[in-house]
Structures are given as structure tokens and as C-alpha cells.
Amino acid sequence: MLKMRATANVPWNIKFDIGDINSMKRTKGQVEAQISDAVSKFEKDYMGRGPKDIRTKIIQNHIFIVIDGFLSQSEQKLADNPNGIKLIKDLRTALFENTREHLVLLIKSIVNVDIISTHSDVSTKTGEKIIVFTVDCDLESRF
């Protein structure tokens, strides 16, 4: 396990070790795993429950996060009809919009680049949540 020297403080009292970016070379896989761990903890602490599985991929200037097992049992039942689907999507969109800036700060503290835009969607059929961050450089080429 890597020894980290710096800590990022984010506004909701969760601390993530990010290390000294300039003196430590991390692999792409290590950064992807760190993002997955941080987003999983964020989901658990801020949204109320953690995912069953989470995968992160850095591709050029994008960070793709796929969260499986995102919907609660109640939400899965609601997804059986169109009104329930709309309710789930509206609620999850509102929650994401209210936490977007916190999540951006969290990801920025890990990758140390500016984030240009953030996109998110929830599938009520698969129970997946997708988050895409667009960053200001070819992040993948740094590894």
C-alpha cells in the first residue's frame, strides 16, 4: 500500500488521502481505484447507501464511473410503472444536482485537473448510475 502525505478536506467532513501529486507517480489503475473508492464512500455517506459494485475508467479527457446496485428495494418496486420511474429519476437528479459541487471537488482532489462538466443518469431497468466527468486535458496520457 502506498504511503500518502497530503489529505484533501472536502466540505462534508469526509477525508480522502490523495498523496503528494508531484512526488508520487500513480498508475492509471491506482487512480481509477481511488476514484471508485472515494465515490463509493461519497454515495454511502452522502446519499445514504453504497453501491454493490463500482467501476471507473479514465479515457482521454473523460472519467467514466458506473455504479451498480444503486437503487434501493423501494425504488426497484417504484420502477414497475411509468410514474414511479419519473419519480425516481426526478429525485435522483435533484440529489445529484445538490451534491454536484462536492463531488467535483472530491474528483478534482484526486486527479488534480480542472473539471469542465459533469453528466449523470440512472437506469431504472438495470439499477445502474452513470457519471461522466469531462476534464480540461488528456488525463489518460499522463499515465
Contacts in CASP RR format, 6 or more apart in sequence:
PFRMAT RR
TARGET T0000
AUTHOR 0000-0000-0000
METHOD contacts of the structure
MODEL  1
MLKMRATANVPWNIKFDIGDINSMKRTKGQVEAQISDAVSKFEKDYMGRG
PKDIRTKIIQNHIFIVIDGFLSQSEQKLADNPNGIKLIKDLRTALFENTR
EHLVLLIKSIVNVDIISTHSDVSTKTGEKIIVFTVDCDLESRF
2 19 0 8 1.000
2 24 0 8 1.000
2 26 0 8 1.000
2 30 0 8 1.000
4 17 0 8 1.000
4 18 0 8 1.000
4 19 0 8 1.000
4 20 0 8 1.000
5 19 0 8 1.000
5 20 0 8 1.000
5 23 0 8 1.000
5 24 0 8 1.000
6 17 0 8 1.000
6 18 0 8 1.000
6 19 0 8 1.000
6 20 0 8 1.000
6 21 0 8 1.000
7 15 0 8 1.000
7 16 0 8 1.000
7 17 0 8 1.000
7 18 0 8 1.000
7 19 0 8 1.000
8 15 0 8 1.000
8 16 0 8 1.000
8 17 0 8 1.000
8 18 0 8 1.000
8 106 0 8 1.000
8 109 0 8 1.000
8 110 0 8 1.000
9 15 0 8 1.000
10 16 0 8 1.000
10 102 0 8 1.000
10 105 0 8 1.000
10 106 0 8 1.000
10 109 0 8 1.000
11 102 0 8 1.000
11 105 0 8 1.000
12 45 0 8 1.000
12 46 0 8 1.000
12 102 0 8 1.000
14 41 0 8 1.000
14 42 0 8 1.000
14 45 0 8 1.000
14 106 0 8 1.000
16 34 0 8 1.000
16 38 0 8 1.000
16 41 0 8 1.000
16 106 0 8 1.000
16 109 0 8 1.000
16 110 0 8 1.000
18 34 0 8 1.000
18 109 0 8 1.000
18 110 0 8 1.000
18 112 0 8 1.000
21 112 0 8 1.000
26 34 0 8 1.000
26 143 0 8 1.000
27 143 0 8 1.000
28 58 0 8 1.000
28 140 0 8 1.000
28 143 0 8 1.000
29 143 0 8 1.000
31 58 0 8 1.000
31 110 0 8 1.000
31 111 0 8 1.000
31 143 0 8 1.000
32 56 0 8 1.000
32 57 0 8 1.000
32 58 0 8 1.000
33 56 0 8 1.000
34 110 0 8 1.000
35 56 0 8 1.000
35 63 0 8 1.000
35 65 0 8 1.000
35 107 0 8 1.000
35 110 0 8 1.000
35 111 0 8 1.000
36 54 0 8 1.000
36 55 0 8 1.000
36 56 0 8 1.000
36 65 0 8 1.000
38 106 0 8 1.000
38 107 0 8 1.000
38 110 0 8 1.000
39 54 0 8 1.000
39 56 0 8 1.000
39 65 0 8 1.000
39 67 0 8 1.000
39 103 0 8 1.000
39 106 0 8 1.000
39 107 0 8 1.000
39 131 0 8 1.000
40 50 0 8 1.000
40 51 0 8 1.000
40 54 0 8 1.000
40 67 0 8 1.000
42 99 0 8 1.000
42 102 0 8 1.000
42 103 0 8 1.000
42 106 0 8 1.000
43 49 0 8 1.000
43 50 0 8 1.000
43 51 0 8 1.000
43 54 0 8 1.000
43 67 0 8 1.000
43 70 0 8 1.000
44 50 0 8 1.000
46 99 0 8 1.000
46 102 0 8 1.000
47 95 0 8 1.000
47 99 0 8 1.000
49 72 0 8 1.000
51 67 0 8 1.000
51 68 0 8 1.000
51 69 0 8 1.000
51 70 0 8 1.000
51 129 0 8 1.000
52 68 0 8 1.000
52 69 0 8 1.000
53 67 0 8 1.000
53 68 0 8 1.000
53 69 0 8 1.000
54 65 0 8 1.000
54 66 0 8 1.000
54 67 0 8 1.000
54 68 0 8 1.000
55 65 0 8 1.000
55 66 0 8 1.000
56 63 0 8 1.000
56 64 0 8 1.000
56 65 0 8 1.000
56 66 0 8 1.000
57 63 0 8 1.000
57 64 0 8 1.000
58 64 0 8 1.000
58 139 0 8 1.000
58 140 0 8 1.000
58 143 0 8 1.000
59 140 0 8 1.000
60 138 0 8 1.000
60 139 0 8 1.000
60 140 0 8 1.000
60 141 0 8 1.000
61 134 0 8 1.000
61 135 0 8 1.000
61 136 0 8 1.000
61 137 0 8 1.000
61 138 0 8 1.000
61 139 0 8 1.000
61 140 0 8 1.000
62 132 0 8 1.000
62 133 0 8 1.000
62 134 0 8 1.000
62 135 0 8 1.000
63 107 0 8 1.000
63 111 0 8 1.000
63 132 0 8 1.000
63 133 0 8 1.000
63 135 0 8 1.000
63 139 0 8 1.000
64 130 0 8 1.000
64 131 0 8 1.000
64 132 0 8 1.000
65 130 0 8 1.000
65 131 0 8 1.000
65 132 0 8 1.000
65 133 0 8 1.000
66 128 0 8 1.000
66 129 0 8 1.000
66 130 0 8 1.000
67 128 0 8 1.000
67 129 0 8 1.000
67 130 0 8 1.000
67 131 0 8 1.000
68 126 0 8 1.000
68 127 0 8 1.000
68 128 0 8 1.000
69 127 0 8 1.000
69 128 0 8 1.000
70 122 0 8 1.000
70 127 0 8 1.000
70 128 0 8 1.000
70 129 0 8 1.000
71 79 0 8 1.000
71 88 0 8 1.000
71 122 0 8 1.000
71 124 0 8 1.000
71 127 0 8 1.000
75 88 0 8 1.000
75 124 0 8 1.000
76 127 0 8 1.000
78 84 0 8 1.000
78 85 0 8 1.000
78 87 0 8 1.000
78 88 0 8 1.000
79 85 0 8 1.000
79 88 0 8 1.000
79 124 0 8 1.000
79 125 0 8 1.000
85 124 0 8 1.000
88 122 0 8 1.000
88 124 0 8 1.000
89 122 0 8 1.000
89 124 0 8 1.000
92 122 0 8 1.000
92 129 0 8 1.000
93 120 0 8 1.000
93 122 0 8 1.000
96 120 0 8 1.000
100 118 0 8 1.000
103 118 0 8 1.000
103 131 0 8 1.000
104 115 0 8 1.000
104 118 0 8 1.000
104 133 0 8 1.000
107 115 0 8 1.000
107 133 0 8 1.000
108 114 0 8 1.000
108 115 0 8 1.000
111 135 0 8 1.000
111 139 0 8 1.000
113 135 0 8 1.000
113 136 0 8 1.000
113 137 0 8 1.000
113 139 0 8 1.000
114 135 0 8 1.000
114 136 0 8 1.000
115 133 0 8 1.000
115 134 0 8 1.000
115 135 0 8 1.000
115 136 0 8 1.000
116 134 0 8 1.000
116 135 0 8 1.000
116 136 0 8 1.000
117 133 0 8 1.000
117 134 0 8 1.000
118 131 0 8 1.000
118 132 0 8 1.000
118 133 0 8 1.000
118 134 0 8 1.000
119 130 0 8 1.000
119 131 0 8 1.000
119 132 0 8 1.000
119 134 0 8 1.000
120 129 0 8 1.000
120 130 0 8 1.000
120 131 0 8 1.000
120 132 0 8 1.000
121 129 0 8 1.000
121 130 0 8 1.000
122 128 0 8 1.000
122 129 0 8 1.000
122 130 0 8 1.000
123 129 0 8 1.000
123 130 0 8 1.000
END
